[in-house]
Every structure is written in structure tokens, then in C-alpha cells.
Amino acid sequence: MGNSMVHSRQCSLPTRSLSGRNPAMLFSNGSGRRSVVACSSKDLAFSAKVQKLFDSVKWDDKGLAVAIAQNVDTGAILMQGFVNRDALATIWTLHFYSVGSVHRSPLIPSQINGVQKLFDSVKWDDKGLAVAIAQNVDTGAILMQGFVNRDALATTVSSRKATFYSRSRSKLWTKGETSMNFINVHDIFLDCDRDSIIYLGEPDGPTCHSGAETCYYTSVFSVLDEGENNELALTTLFSLESTILQRKAELSAQGVGKPSWTKKLLLDPALLCSKIREEANELCQTLEDNEVKSRAASEMADVLYHSMVLLALKGVKIEDVLCKLRQRFTKSGIEEKMSRNS
């Protein structure tokens, strides 16, 4: 190989050594960008530089480049083969992906094969694309819809940031790369037909370029009934929260105005707290007195409603509550309670 192995530290593509023990970096040779070698280095945050590096490789007419495996400790050249873009993306995706700042252990071969088979099972269209939907992991709200190719899906797995393929610009783009309103992906799901994908994640801010929380705020039924009206697509719990916040805003804007039970509770914290205690006791009675399921559901609805009025007074969103619940999923209740006291 001779001088072709003069390495240039121009890339930021974390991976792991072939042994799977130590962090490593992929470097392309400074002159021709036709070979790749693994060397140890501190891992770097995923960035657009990765995609630029992929684009800069001088793939041959078959889409291949030489790849050389080098022992990270001894420097010995272990083997030489060929890689295409998918193979290079697989090294990055499967050997060094992270959740926040916590790095997972390298995948064993059976897991690598499983992920590859999953990618292969996607029914990419004739342009190599599939529909991808971003959904809020806590609220269930559909945030946005876009398209992904294999590289975009691999990038999302590795960076844990929702990444799509722009058909108009013919390039990958990560939601939030300009606005900083990233969608932090917690999991990825394929549908039963393998032709659409869900990014289940937590948004850092508004998803829509308009500043709206989601890209879906035009209700067809509202248009039919009242004319066009901007109204976010909300599930039951969040529709209730929206109504409570609307009543709170009406109090601030024009005084009491039209009377409502919600406004009365908002204006009388003592009454509100007494109702929460009353409804919680009635919920417990449905268990103690062996009442029917519908009665328990009704009492729980009362507890939820009155508790959400209290949250509105405190300026706490129900999404914040659900986020707290999700964070406790992997922790025992006993450990969680002890951590509150420490």
C-alpha cells in the first residue's frame, strides 16, 4: 500500500475497533480518499461532517472503495477488503451509537445481522424512499411526516436525532439542524407492511416551521363546521388541558366573564384542593366497596380533571408529568422514592 496509508485527520466518524473493545475513528487517506483505516481516538459528536465525508469518498464505478482493517493497539494491518456506502454507514451505525452521552456496548454479530435484515425488509420505493412519521413519545402527538432513505434511517439510529431525506434538495437533513428544535429519538418502529416508519421521540421545541408544536393544526371537521380554524390535533387528555388553559387565559384577559366550574376552581385554590381530596377518596371507595369498573373509571376521570386544573394553576404541563413517568420506567418504585429523600 505504501504512501497511500498517510492518514489525514479530516473526518469525524466514530466507530469501534474490529475487536469491539475500544473507541476508534475512521480516517481516509489525505490524497485520494480511496482507503479507510480504523485508529483509536476520542469519540466525537455526530455532525453533518459525517455525511460530507461519505460524499467526499471517491467511490469507483461500482460504488466501492478499499477498506483496510488495522489493529488499534499494535498497528498491524489485519486485512483488506471493499466497502460501499451502506457498509461504511453500517460500521458507524452498529458499532458506536449512543443515547445521550451513554454509549451502548458493541452489538454481537447476531444483533448486527438482525438490524441489517430489518433494514433490508423495508419496502423502499423506486427512489429508495419510505415514509417516516415523527411522534411525541410522551403525548402521542404526530409531530411531522417526511421521507427517509437507508442512509437517513442509519443516521437516525446512530445520532438519535430524527433525520430525513429531502426530495427537493436531494440530501439528508436532520430536524433541528437550523432551528435547534431537534427530535430526540427514543425508538424506531416499522409498520406491519414494512413501508412506513415511526420515529418515537422527544422534541426540543416546536416542530413546525410555523412555530406550531406540530405540523398538524388544520382540522377538516372544523373547516366543514366553522370554516378554517387553527387547532392542533390533540388526543383526549391534551384537549382537556387545552380547554383548562383557555379558561385560565379568559380569566387573565377579561376577568371572570362567562361562569364555569373550571374558572371557579382556578379562582379558589382551597376549593380545588378539597375537591381533589374528595375525588381521590371516592376513587379509593370503588375498590374498598367493590364497585363496578365504570364507577372506578368515572371517579378516576374526576381525579384527573381536578388534578389538571391544579397543574394549570402551577404552570405545569401534563406532558411534563408523563415525561416524569417515562423516566421512572427503568427504576424500581422503592429506589425512586429513596432518591427523592437523598
C-alpha positions as CSV (number, residue, x, y, z in Angstrom):
1,M,0.0,0.0,0.0
2,G,3.0,2.3,0.6
3,N,2.3,6.0,0.8
4,S,-1.4,5.6,0.3
5,M,-1.6,5.0,4.0
6,V,-0.7,8.5,5.0
7,H,-3.6,9.4,7.2
8,S,-5.4,12.7,7.3
9,R,-7.4,13.6,10.4
10,Q,-10.2,15.3,8.4
11,C,-13.1,13.2,9.4
12,S,-15.4,12.9,12.4
13,L,-16.8,9.4,12.1
14,P,-16.8,7.5,15.3
15,T,-16.8,3.7,15.2
16,R,-15.2,0.9,17.2
17,S,-12.2,-1.3,16.5
18,L,-12.9,-4.7,15.0
19,S,-12.3,-6.3,18.4
20,G,-15.2,-4.2,19.7
21,R,-13.3,-3.1,22.8
22,N,-12.1,0.4,22.2
23,P,-13.5,3.6,20.6
24,A,-11.9,4.2,17.2
25,M,-12.1,6.6,14.3
26,L,-12.3,6.1,10.6
27,F,-9.7,8.1,8.6
28,S,-9.4,8.5,4.8
29,N,-6.0,8.9,3.2
30,G,-5.3,12.5,2.6
31,S,-4.6,12.3,-1.2
32,G,-7.0,10.0,-2.9
33,R,-9.7,9.3,-0.3
34,R,-9.8,5.7,-1.6
35,S,-8.9,3.8,1.6
36,V,-10.3,3.7,5.1
37,V,-8.4,2.6,8.3
38,A,-9.5,2.3,11.9
39,C,-7.5,4.2,14.5
40,S,-8.1,4.9,18.2
41,S,-9.3,8.4,19.2
42,K,-11.8,10.1,21.5
43,D,-15.3,9.8,20.1
44,L,-16.8,13.0,18.6
45,A,-20.4,14.1,18.5
46,F,-22.2,13.2,15.3
47,S,-22.4,16.1,12.9
48,A,-23.1,17.0,9.3
49,K,-19.3,16.3,8.7
50,V,-20.1,12.6,8.6
51,Q,-22.4,12.9,5.6
52,K,-19.9,15.3,3.9
53,L,-17.2,12.7,4.4
54,F,-19.3,10.0,2.9
55,D,-20.0,12.3,-0.1
56,S,-16.2,13.0,-0.5
57,V,-15.2,9.4,-0.9
58,K,-14.2,8.6,-4.5
59,W,-16.3,5.5,-4.9
60,D,-15.4,3.6,-8.0
61,D,-17.8,2.8,-10.9
62,K,-19.3,0.0,-8.8
63,G,-19.7,2.3,-5.7
64,L,-16.8,0.7,-3.8
65,A,-13.7,1.8,-2.0
66,V,-10.8,-0.1,-0.5
67,A,-11.1,-0.7,3.3
68,I,-8.1,-1.7,5.4
69,A,-8.5,-3.1,9.0
70,Q,-5.7,-2.2,11.3
71,N,-5.1,-3.4,14.9
72,V,-5.9,-0.4,17.1
73,D,-3.1,-1.4,19.6
74,T,-0.3,-2.9,17.5
75,G,-0.8,-1.1,14.3
76,A,-0.7,-4.4,12.4
77,I,-2.6,-4.4,9.1
78,L,-5.1,-7.2,9.6
79,M,-6.9,-7.5,6.3
80,Q,-8.1,-5.5,3.3
81,G,-11.5,-5.6,1.6
82,F,-14.0,-3.4,-0.1
83,V,-16.8,-1.2,1.2
84,N,-19.7,0.6,-0.3
85,R,-21.6,3.5,1.3
86,D,-24.0,1.1,3.1
87,A,-21.1,-0.9,4.6
88,L,-19.4,2.3,5.8
89,A,-22.7,3.5,7.3
90,T,-23.2,0.1,9.0
91,I,-19.8,0.4,10.8
92,W,-20.8,3.7,12.2
93,T,-24.4,2.8,12.9
94,L,-24.0,-0.6,14.6
95,H,-20.6,-0.3,16.4
96,F,-20.8,3.1,18.1
97,Y,-24.3,4.5,18.6
98,S,-25.3,6.4,21.7
99,V,-28.2,7.5,23.8
100,G,-27.3,11.0,25.0
101,S,-23.8,10.6,26.5
102,V,-24.2,6.9,27.3
103,H,-22.6,4.6,24.8
104,R,-24.0,1.1,24.4
105,S,-21.9,-1.9,24.2
106,P,-20.9,-3.1,20.7
107,L,-23.5,-5.3,19.1
108,I,-22.8,-9.0,18.7
109,P,-22.8,-10.5,15.2
110,S,-26.4,-11.9,15.5
111,Q,-27.6,-8.4,16.5
112,I,-25.8,-6.8,13.6
113,N,-27.3,-9.3,11.2
114,G,-30.8,-8.7,12.7
115,V,-30.6,-4.9,12.2
116,Q,-29.3,-5.4,8.6
117,K,-32.2,-7.8,7.9
118,L,-34.6,-5.3,9.3
119,F,-33.2,-2.5,7.1
120,D,-33.4,-4.9,4.1
121,S,-37.0,-5.7,4.9
122,V,-38.2,-2.1,4.4
123,K,-40.1,-1.8,1.2
124,W,-38.2,1.2,-0.2
125,D,-40.0,2.7,-3.2
126,D,-38.4,3.0,-6.7
127,K,-36.4,6.0,-5.5
128,G,-35.2,4.2,-2.4
129,L,-37.5,6.1,0.0
130,A,-40.1,5.3,2.7
131,V,-42.5,7.4,4.7
132,A,-41.3,8.4,8.2
133,I,-43.5,9.8,10.9
134,A,-42.2,11.6,14.0
135,Q,-44.4,11.0,17.1
136,N,-44.0,12.6,20.5
137,V,-43.0,9.8,23.0
138,D,-45.0,11.4,25.8
139,T,-48.1,12.9,24.3
140,G,-48.6,10.6,21.3
141,A,-48.9,13.7,19.1
142,I,-47.9,13.3,15.4
143,L,-45.2,15.9,15.0
144,M,-44.4,15.7,11.3
145,Q,-44.0,13.4,8.3
146,G,-41.2,13.1,5.9
147,F,-39.2,10.6,3.8
148,V,-36.2,8.6,4.6
149,N,-33.7,6.5,2.6
150,R,-31.4,3.9,4.1
151,D,-28.7,6.5,4.9
152,A,-31.3,8.7,6.8
153,L,-32.5,5.7,8.8
154,A,-29.0,4.7,9.6
155,T,-28.1,8.3,10.6
156,T,-31.1,8.4,12.9
157,V,-30.1,5.1,14.6
158,S,-26.6,6.4,15.2
159,S,-27.3,10.0,16.2
160,R,-30.7,9.5,17.9
161,K,-31.8,12.7,16.1
162,A,-34.7,12.4,13.6
163,T,-33.1,12.5,10.2
164,F,-34.9,12.6,6.8
165,Y,-34.2,12.7,3.1
166,S,-35.1,16.0,1.3
167,R,-36.6,15.1,-2.1
168,S,-36.3,18.8,-3.3
169,R,-32.6,19.2,-2.2
170,S,-31.6,15.5,-2.8
171,K,-29.8,15.4,0.6
172,L,-30.2,14.2,4.1
173,W,-31.4,16.7,6.7
174,T,-31.8,16.4,10.5
175,K,-34.8,18.1,12.0
176,G,-33.4,20.9,14.2
177,E,-30.1,21.4,12.4
178,T,-31.1,25.1,11.8
179,S,-33.7,25.8,14.5
180,M,-32.1,23.6,17.1
181,N,-35.5,22.1,17.8
182,F,-34.3,18.5,17.4
183,I,-36.5,15.5,17.8
184,N,-34.6,13.1,20.1
185,V,-35.4,9.6,19.0
186,H,-36.1,7.0,21.8
187,D,-37.2,4.2,19.5
188,I,-38.0,3.4,15.8
189,F,-40.9,1.3,14.7
190,L,-41.7,-0.3,11.3
191,D,-45.3,-1.0,10.4
192,C,-46.6,-4.4,9.5
193,D,-46.2,-3.9,5.8
194,R,-42.7,-2.5,6.2
195,D,-43.4,0.5,4.1
196,S,-43.6,3.2,6.8
197,I,-41.6,4.1,9.8
198,I,-42.2,5.9,13.1
199,Y,-39.6,7.9,14.9
200,L,-40.8,7.9,18.5
201,G,-39.1,10.8,20.2
202,E,-39.0,13.9,22.4
203,P,-39.0,17.3,20.7
204,D,-36.7,20.0,22.0
205,G,-39.2,22.7,20.9
206,P,-41.9,23.4,18.2
207,T,-41.6,21.0,15.3
208,C,-43.4,23.0,12.6
209,H,-41.5,25.8,10.7
210,S,-44.6,28.0,11.5
211,G,-43.7,27.8,15.2
212,A,-46.6,25.4,16.0
213,E,-46.0,22.4,18.3
214,T,-46.8,20.0,15.4
215,C,-47.3,20.3,11.7
216,Y,-50.9,19.2,12.1
217,Y,-53.2,22.1,13.1
218,T,-55.9,22.2,10.4
219,S,-59.0,20.2,11.3
220,V,-61.1,19.0,8.4
221,F,-64.2,18.7,10.5
222,S,-63.7,22.3,11.9
223,V,-63.4,23.6,8.4
224,L,-66.6,21.8,7.5
225,D,-68.4,23.1,10.5
226,E,-67.0,26.6,11.0
227,G,-64.5,27.5,8.3
228,E,-60.8,27.1,8.6
229,N,-59.5,27.1,12.2
230,N,-56.0,26.6,13.5
231,E,-56.5,23.8,16.1
232,L,-53.7,21.3,17.0
233,A,-54.6,17.6,16.6
234,L,-54.9,16.7,20.3
235,T,-55.9,13.5,22.0
236,T,-58.4,13.4,24.8
237,L,-56.1,14.3,27.8
238,F,-54.5,17.2,25.9
239,S,-57.8,18.5,24.6
240,L,-58.9,18.7,28.2
241,E,-55.7,20.5,29.1
242,S,-56.2,22.9,26.2
243,T,-59.7,23.8,27.5
244,I,-58.5,24.3,31.1
245,L,-55.7,26.7,29.8
246,Q,-58.2,28.5,27.7
247,R,-60.4,29.2,30.8
248,K,-57.3,30.4,32.7
249,A,-56.5,32.7,29.8
250,E,-60.0,34.1,29.8
251,L,-59.7,35.0,33.5
252,S,-56.5,36.9,32.8
253,A,-57.9,38.7,29.7
254,Q,-61.4,39.8,30.8
255,G,-62.0,38.8,34.4
256,V,-64.4,36.1,35.3
257,G,-66.7,36.6,32.3
258,K,-68.9,33.6,31.5
259,P,-69.2,31.4,34.6
260,S,-67.7,27.9,34.5
261,W,-66.7,25.3,37.1
262,T,-63.1,25.3,35.9
263,K,-62.9,29.1,36.4
264,K,-64.4,28.7,39.9
265,L,-61.7,26.2,40.8
266,L,-59.0,28.4,39.3
267,L,-60.1,31.3,41.5
268,D,-60.4,29.2,44.7
269,P,-57.3,27.1,45.4
270,A,-58.8,25.9,48.7
271,L,-62.0,24.6,47.0
272,L,-59.8,23.0,44.3
273,C,-57.6,21.1,46.8
274,S,-60.7,19.9,48.7
275,K,-62.2,18.6,45.5
276,I,-59.0,16.7,44.7
277,R,-59.0,15.0,48.1
278,E,-62.8,14.3,47.8
279,E,-62.5,12.7,44.4
280,A,-59.4,10.7,45.4
281,N,-61.3,9.3,48.4
282,E,-64.2,8.3,46.2
283,L,-61.8,6.6,43.8
284,C,-60.5,4.5,46.7
285,Q,-64.0,3.7,47.8
286,T,-64.7,2.0,44.4
287,L,-62.0,-0.6,45.4
288,E,-63.0,-0.8,49.0
289,D,-66.7,-1.3,48.3
290,N,-66.1,-3.5,45.2
291,E,-68.0,-1.1,42.9
292,V,-68.3,-1.7,39.1
293,K,-65.5,-0.8,36.7
294,S,-67.4,2.0,35.1
295,R,-67.7,3.7,38.5
296,A,-63.9,3.5,39.0
297,A,-63.3,5.0,35.6
298,S,-65.7,7.8,36.3
299,E,-64.1,8.7,39.6
300,M,-60.6,8.5,38.0
301,A,-61.8,10.9,35.4
302,D,-62.8,13.3,38.2
303,V,-59.4,13.0,39.8
304,L,-57.6,13.6,36.5
305,Y,-59.7,16.7,35.7
306,H,-59.3,18.4,39.1
307,S,-55.6,17.5,39.3
308,M,-55.1,19.0,35.8
309,V,-56.7,22.3,37.0
310,L,-54.2,22.3,39.8
311,L,-51.4,21.7,37.3
312,A,-52.6,24.6,35.2
313,L,-52.5,26.9,38.3
314,K,-48.9,25.7,38.9
315,G,-47.9,26.2,35.3
316,V,-47.1,22.5,34.9
317,K,-47.9,20.7,31.6
318,I,-49.4,17.2,31.6
319,E,-46.5,16.4,29.2
320,D,-44.1,17.1,32.0
321,V,-45.9,14.6,34.2
322,L,-45.8,11.9,31.5
323,C,-42.1,12.6,31.0
324,K,-41.5,12.0,34.7
325,L,-43.4,8.7,34.5
326,R,-41.4,7.6,31.5
327,Q,-38.1,8.4,33.3
328,R,-39.2,6.1,36.1
329,F,-39.9,3.1,33.8
330,T,-36.4,1.6,34.4
331,K,-36.2,2.3,38.1
332,S,-37.9,0.5,40.9
333,G,-40.5,2.4,42.9
334,I,-38.6,1.8,46.1
335,E,-35.3,3.2,44.5
336,E,-37.2,6.2,43.1
337,K,-38.7,7.1,46.4
338,M,-35.4,6.8,48.2
339,S,-33.8,9.1,45.6
340,R,-36.3,11.8,46.4
341,N,-35.1,11.8,50.0
342,S,-31.4,11.9,49.2
